[in-house]
């Protein structure tokens, strides 16, 4: 059971370059999320999708765009990368499960912007 | 504004030396408090959800407790494989995971 799969695992970009981070889940979850994790800070929500066809901004959306391609896939795009976007990015999905809500995370993408 | 503070930032234990990690929170109301474990280079992995003061949950050597102001993650007789960063997060009433507020974590190292 794969769970939440993210690609790529590592990426180095130059300032101004663009790229898309891919995420797919095989748990039939309605909700999906993109977080970033920086040293000394808690996980911060970039964008989320409550269900297929909807997306909403989180705490730190500037410089990012998302696409909920279908129920399984939720991608994050950096149109013009900046050094401040150097971070570890996590995709997650959630569903109510046996009276215990849970977030399931992917293994992350380590992004460096030079 | 909801806030979560975890302490200590880092903790080094000898194998078998029990201890506790703290998660203090400030919220207008608590819907749920979550504990996650994160190994280096991996995403967080769910451990527990606590919903009301006085609630306790256990899993192997871990036990999570909740009061109206804080949660503790007690680790009994830890083993080296318990080494990880432990994250705490709080959820306010009427919100989904889009309003989840995470702490910065406690890095636990258990030496043989």
Interface residues (C-beta under 8 A of the other chain):
Chain A: X4 X31 X33 X40 X41 X42 X43 X44 X45 X48 X50 X56 X58 X90 X92 X94 X100 X101 X102 X103 X104 X105 X106 X107 X108
Chain B: X4 X32 X34 X36 X41 X42 X43 X44 X45 X46 X49 X87 X89 X91 X96 X97 X98 X100 X101 X102 X103 X104 X105
